[in-house]
Amino acid sequence: MNKLLAALVATAFSTGAFAQATPATPATPATPATPATPATPAAPATPATAATAATPAAPAAQQTRQARQEKAQVHKKTKSTKTKHARTGKQGG
């Protein structure tokens, strides 16, 4: 019964609150759209420049590349020798 009375009082209160609210102001009419300006013409394309020839590698770069390759080959040889010694039980010297 208390819940029913509470619901009736709340309904009456909300109805009274909405009845006292000020009415909404009327919407302002939309302004007419302005015409779009025409687009500017596109600029002509500029021709591409010719590609420059590739420069060969500097001698220092070639020497370091060769040194790396030689070092890798030496490493492969010593690595395989070490594994062979490990398998046979020999000491590397």
C-alpha positions in Angstrom: 0.0 0.0 0.0 2.9 2.4 0.8 4.5 1.7 -2.5 1.2 2.4 -4.3 0.8 5.8 -2.5 4.4 6.6 -3.2 4.0 5.9 -6.9 0.8 8.1 -7.0 2.6 11.0 -5.3 5.6 10.7 -7.6 3.3 10.7 -10.6 1.5 13.8 -9.4 4.7 15.6 -8.7 6.3 14.8 -12.1 3.1 15.8 -13.9 3.0 19.1 -12.0 6.7 19.7 -12.7 6.3 19.2 -16.4 3.2 21.3 -16.5 5.1 24.3 -15.1 8.0 24.1 -17.5 8.3 27.0 -20.0 7.4 26.1 -23.5 10.3 25.6 -26.0 11.1 28.5 -28.2 10.3 28.0 -31.9 13.2 26.9 -34.1 14.8 29.5 -36.3 14.3 28.9 -40.0 17.3 27.6 -41.9 19.3 30.1 -44.0 19.4 29.3 -47.7 22.6 27.7 -48.9 25.1 29.8 -50.8 26.1 28.7 -54.2 29.4 26.9 -54.5 32.3 28.6 -56.2 33.7 26.8 -59.3 36.9 24.9 -58.8 40.1 26.3 -60.1 41.6 24.4 -63.1 44.3 21.9 -62.3 47.9 22.9 -63.0 49.7 20.9 -65.8 51.9 18.1 -64.7 55.7 18.7 -64.7 57.7 16.0 -66.5 59.8 13.8 -64.3 63.6 14.2 -64.3 65.8 11.4 -65.6 67.2 9.0 -63.0 70.9 9.3 -62.2 73.2 6.4 -62.8 74.1 4.4 -59.7 77.6 5.0 -58.4 79.8 1.9 -57.8 80.7 0.9 -54.3 83.7 2.6 -52.8 87.0 0.6 -52.7 87.0 0.7 -48.9 83.5 -0.8 -48.8 84.6 -3.6 -51.2 87.6 -4.3 -49.0 85.5 -4.5 -45.8 83.0 -6.8 -47.6 85.8 -9.1 -48.7 87.3 -9.1 -45.1 83.9 -10.1 -43.7 83.6 -13.0 -46.2 87.1 -14.2 -45.4 86.4 -14.0 -41.6 83.3 -16.0 -42.1 85.1 -18.7 -44.0 87.8 -18.9 -41.4 85.1 -19.1 -38.7 83.4 -22.0 -40.5 86.7 -23.9 -40.8 87.7 -23.4 -37.1 84.1 -24.3 -36.0 84.1 -27.5 -38.0 87.6 -28.4 -36.7 86.5 -27.8 -33.1 83.5 -30.1 -33.6 85.7 -32.8 -35.1 88.2 -32.6 -32.2 85.3 -32.7 -29.7 83.9 -35.8 -31.3 87.3 -37.6 -31.3 88.3 -36.4 -27.9 91.4 -34.5 -29.1 92.5 -31.2 -27.6 92.6 -28.2 -30.0 95.9 -26.3 -30.1 
